[in-house]
Amino acid sequence: MHTISNNIDYAPTPAGCAGFSLIELMIAMTLGLLLMAGIGSIVANSSTSHRELDKTSRQLENGRYAVQALRDDVRHAGFFGEFHYLIVPTATPSPCATAVADILTGMDLPVQGYAGAASAPLTCLSNYVANTDVLAIRRASTAVTPVASLVATDIYLQTRSDRLVLDTGADATLFDLTQRDGVTAADIRKYIVHIYYIRSCSDCSGGGDGIPTLARVELNNGNLNTIAPLAEGIENLQLRYGLDDSGNGTPDRYVALPADLTEWSNVVTVDASILARNVETTQGYTDTKSYILGDVTDTPGGNFKRHVFTNLARVVNTSGRREE
């Protein structure tokens, strides 16, 4: 009878293969937590920096667009096709007037502005921000409108060097001017009135969103109840006007506001200063700066980061005619 032995010899466990002790495990966990906290802090700071960079980028884009929109319109102010015989009006025209006769009178002031006040200086401005300037631009569209495309309620201008027709598109036969050859019909262009101002909201439905915005009132369908928000975060607009007293097309002096209709007729440049802010606040930041906008110093405070944008625009059609 054979005997089977179950004696198995186990090799001793090498010291290098031993498991973690409790102390070692706790140290590793602590180091891991510290590492994760550091990584979390970096990610959080990176996210915050990215948000602030995004806010600043939007602010710069809005500010630049705002001054560009003003500059481009000022440069086109007083463009009435071939017609350029403008006179000093006998009474101050209202940019909010929509009657054809009133609009015709207003043509003589391609640029007209209003100083900031406690309440809106014009009745067609809604949600006006107190103490911000207002600028009205009058001109014709650079695009020609075919007779077949006239809209009955819109206002159009047909000109040649010595005459003009200004009326609605309801009766196309009124636009009967011809070019110098006496045969070809003179160009018909839509008449434009733009009024720039700062309003307290971008989306003003309900109670409004509280975002100050550069807005533009536009003459459409014979009325001025179209208000287009142009750039959000614009909370102040201040203007200075360059006056040509010598009649050579260049400004001789700058004023915060022309004193009378003669001075308004002599405006050849517009110096616009805009204060733009972020749309959202920055946590932990307090704005203690004062901003110089032309002749005005603004200290708005609060938790928004801001930047000033300025632009000097030439009223090309007014100044160019004086150089001839």
C-alpha positions in Angstrom: 0.0 0.0 0.0 1.4 3.3 -1.1 1.2 6.4 1.0 0.6 9.8 -0.7 2.2 12.8 0.9 0.4 16.2 0.8 3.3 18.1 2.1 3.8 21.1 -0.2 6.7 23.5 0.3 5.7 27.2 -0.3 8.4 29.6 -1.2 8.8 32.6 1.1 7.2 35.9 -0.2 9.9 38.3 -1.3 10.1 41.6 0.6 9.6 43.6 -2.6 6.2 42.0 -3.3 4.7 43.1 0.0 1.5 45.3 -0.1 1.0 48.9 1.0 0.9 49.6 4.7 -2.0 51.7 6.0 0.4 54.7 6.5 1.7 54.5 3.0 -1.9 54.2 1.6 -2.9 57.3 3.6 0.1 59.3 2.3 -0.6 58.3 -1.3 -4.3 59.3 -0.9 -3.2 62.7 0.6 -0.8 63.4 -2.2 -3.4 62.4 -4.8 -6.0 64.7 -3.2 -3.4 67.6 -3.2 -2.6 66.9 -6.9 -6.3 66.8 -7.8 -6.9 70.1 -5.9 -4.1 71.7 -7.8 -5.4 70.5 -11.1 -8.9 71.6 -10.2 -7.6 75.1 -9.3 -5.8 75.3 -12.6 -8.9 74.2 -14.5 -11.1 76.7 -12.5 -8.7 79.6 -13.1 -8.4 78.7 -16.8 -12.2 78.6 -17.1 -12.5 82.0 -15.3 -9.8 83.5 -17.6 -11.5 82.1 -20.6 -14.8 83.7 -19.6 -13.2 87.1 -18.9 -11.4 86.9 -22.2 -14.7 86.1 -23.9 -16.4 89.1 -22.2 -13.5 91.4 -23.2 -13.6 90.2 -26.8 -17.3 90.9 -27.0 -16.9 94.3 -25.5 -14.1 95.2 -28.0 -16.2 93.9 -30.9 -19.3 95.8 -29.8 -17.3 99.0 -29.2 -15.5 98.9 -32.5 -18.8 98.1 -34.3 -20.5 101.0 -32.6 -17.9 103.6 -33.7 -17.7 102.1 -37.2 -21.5 102.4 -37.6 -21.4 106.0 -36.5 -18.4 106.8 -38.7 -19.9 105.3 -41.8 -23.2 107.1 -41.5 -21.5 110.4 -40.7 -19.4 110.1 -43.8 -22.6 109.6 -45.9 -24.5 112.4 -44.2 -25.8 114.9 -46.8 -25.6 112.6 -49.8 -28.5 113.5 -51.9 -27.5 112.3 -55.3 -26.5 115.1 -57.6 -28.3 117.8 -55.6 -26.2 119.8 -53.3 -27.9 123.2 -53.0 -28.4 123.3 -49.2 -29.3 126.5 -47.3 -29.4 127.4 -43.6 -32.9 126.6 -42.4 -35.0 129.3 -40.8 -36.3 127.0 -38.1 -34.9 124.0 -36.3 -36.3 120.8 -38.0 -37.3 117.9 -35.8 -35.7 114.6 -36.7 -38.8 112.8 -35.5 -41.1 114.6 -38.0 -42.4 112.3 -40.7 -44.5 114.6 -42.8 -43.0 115.0 -46.3 -42.8 118.8 -45.9 -41.0 118.5 -42.6 -38.6 115.9 -44.0 -37.9 118.2 -47.0 -37.0 121.1 -44.6 -34.7 118.8 -42.6 -32.6 118.0 -45.6 -30.7 121.3 -45.0 -29.2 119.9 -41.8 -27.5 116.6 -42.8 -26.1 116.4 -39.2 -28.1 117.4 -36.2 -27.4 116.5 -32.6 -28.7 116.9 -29.1 -26.8 117.2 -25.8 -27.4 114.7 -23.0 -30.3 115.6 -20.7 -32.3 114.2 -17.8 -35.0 113.0 -20.2 -35.1 112.2 -23.9 -34.6 115.3 -26.1 -36.8 113.8 -28.8 -40.2 112.2 -28.6 -39.3 109.2 -30.8 -36.6 107.9 -28.4 -37.8 105.2 -26.1 -35.9 103.9 -23.0 -33.4 106.8 -23.3 -30.4 106.8 -21.0 -30.1 110.1 -19.2 -27.1 112.5 -20.0 -26.1 110.7 -23.2 -25.9 112.6 -26.5 -28.1 112.0 -29.6 -27.1 112.2 -33.2 -29.4 112.5 -36.3 -28.2 111.8 -39.8 -30.1 112.6 -43.0 -29.1 111.3 -46.4 -30.2 109.3 -49.4 -29.5 105.7 -49.9 -26.5 104.8 -52.0 -28.6 102.2 -53.8 -30.9 103.3 -56.7 -34.5 102.2 -56.5 -36.2 101.2 -59.8 -39.6 102.7 -60.4 -41.2 99.3 -60.3 -39.9 98.7 -56.8 -41.3 101.8 -55.1 -43.2 101.2 -51.9 -46.2 103.3 -51.4 -45.4 104.2 -47.7 -41.7 104.8 -48.1 -40.2 108.2 -48.9 -37.9 108.6 -51.9 -35.7 111.3 -53.3 -35.1 112.0 -57.0 -32.5 114.6 -57.8 -30.4 116.4 -60.4 -28.0 119.2 -59.8 -30.6 122.0 -59.7 -33.9 120.3 -58.7 -35.3 117.5 -56.5 -38.5 115.6 -55.9 -39.2 114.2 -52.4 -42.3 112.2 -51.9 -43.8 108.8 -51.0 -43.7 106.0 -53.5 -47.5 106.0 -53.8 -47.5 107.9 -57.1 -44.6 107.0 -59.3 -45.5 109.7 -61.9 -44.3 112.4 -59.4 -40.7 111.3 -60.0 -40.4 112.9 -63.5 -36.9 114.4 -63.4 -34.5 113.5 -66.1 -30.7 113.5 -66.4 -28.8 116.1 -68.4 -29.6 114.5 -71.7 -33.3 115.3 -71.0 -34.4 111.7 -71.8 -32.9 109.4 -69.2 -34.8 109.3 -65.9 -32.9 110.6 -62.9 -32.0 108.2 -60.2 -34.5 107.6 -57.4 -33.2 106.7 -54.0 -34.8 105.9 -50.7 -34.6 108.8 -48.2 -32.9 107.9 -44.9 -33.2 109.4 -41.4 -31.1 107.7 -38.7 -31.2 108.8 -35.1 -28.5 107.3 -32.8 -28.9 107.2 -29.1 -28.2 105.1 -26.0 -31.1 103.1 -24.6 -31.3 101.2 -21.4 -32.0 97.8 -22.9 -31.1 95.6 -25.9 -34.3 93.6 -25.7 -36.8 96.0 -24.2 -39.8 93.6 -24.1 -41.4 93.2 -20.7 -39.2 95.0 -18.2 -36.2 95.0 -20.5 -32.9 93.1 -20.1 -31.0 96.0 -18.5 -28.2 96.0 -21.1 -27.4 99.5 -22.3 -27.2 99.5 -26.0 -26.4 101.8 -28.9 -29.7 101.9 -30.8 -30.8 103.6 -34.1 -34.2 104.9 -34.9 -34.9 104.4 -38.6 -37.3 106.0 -41.1 -39.3 103.1 -42.6 -42.7 103.0 -44.2 -43.2 106.7 -43.6 -42.7 106.5 -39.8 -39.9 106.5 -37.2 -41.1 103.6 -35.0 -38.4 101.2 -36.1 -35.7 101.0 -33.5 -32.7 98.7 -34.2 -30.3 97.7 -31.4 -26.8 98.0 -32.9 -24.3 97.2 -30.2 -24.8 95.9 -26.6 -22.9 97.2 -23.6 -22.6 100.8 -24.9 -23.6 102.9 -21.9 -22.5 106.4 -22.9 -22.2 108.5 -26.1 -20.7 111.9 -26.2 -20.2 114.1 -29.3 -18.1 117.1 -30.3 -18.6 118.9 -33.6 -15.9 120.4 -35.9 -17.1 123.7 -37.4 -15.8 125.2 -40.6 -16.0 129.0 -40.1 -13.8 129.9 -43.0 -15.6 127.9 -45.7 -12.6 125.8 -46.9 -14.0 122.4 -45.8 -11.7 121.9 -42.7 -12.8 122.4 -39.1 -11.6 125.6 -37.4 -12.8 124.7 -33.9 -14.6 122.1 -32.0 -17.7 122.6 -29.8 -19.8 120.3 -27.6 -22.9 121.6 -29.3 -23.3 124.2 -32.1 -25.0 127.3 -30.9 -27.4 128.0 -33.8 -28.6 126.8 -37.2 -25.7 128.6 -39.0 -23.2 126.6 -36.9 -25.1 123.4 -37.5 -24.7 124.1 -41.3 -21.0 124.5 -40.8 -20.4 121.0 -39.2 -17.8 119.2 -41.2 -16.6 116.6 -38.7 -18.1 114.7 -35.8 -15.9 113.4 -32.9 -17.6 110.5 -31.2 -16.6 109.1 -27.8 -18.2 105.8 -26.7 -18.0 104.1 -23.3 -18.5 100.3 -23.7 -18.7 97.8 -20.9 -18.9 94.0 -20.6 -22.4 92.7 -20.8 -21.8 90.6 -17.6 -20.2 91.6 -14.3 -16.8 90.4 -13.1 -16.8 88.8 -9.7 -14.4 90.4 -7.3 -13.9 93.4 -9.6 -14.9 97.0 -8.8 -14.5 99.8 -11.4 -13.0 102.9 -9.7 -11.8 104.5 -12.9 -13.0 107.8 -14.5 -13.4 107.9 -18.2 -12.9 111.0 -20.4 -15.5 111.2 -23.2 -14.8 114.4 -25.1 -15.7 117.2 -22.7 -17.4 114.9 -20.2 -15.9 112.8 -17.4 -17.8 109.7 -16.5 -17.3 107.6 -13.3 -19.9 104.8 -13.6 -18.5 102.4 -10.9 -20.0 99.0 -10.4 -18.5 95.6 -11.3 -18.2 95.9 -15.1 -15.0 96.2 -17.0 -15.0 99.1 -19.5 -13.2 100.7 -22.4 -13.4 104.0 -24.3 -13.6 104.1 -28.1 -13.2 107.3 -30.0 -13.5 108.2 -33.7 -13.3 111.4 -35.7 -15.5 111.2 -38.8 -15.6 113.7 -41.7 -18.9 114.8 -43.1 -17.6 114.2 -46.6 -20.5 115.7 -48.6 -20.5 118.9 -46.7 -16.8 119.5 -46.4 -16.1 118.3 -50.0 -18.5 120.8 -51.5 -16.7 123.6 -49.7 -13.4 122.6 -51.2 -14.6 123.1 -54.7 
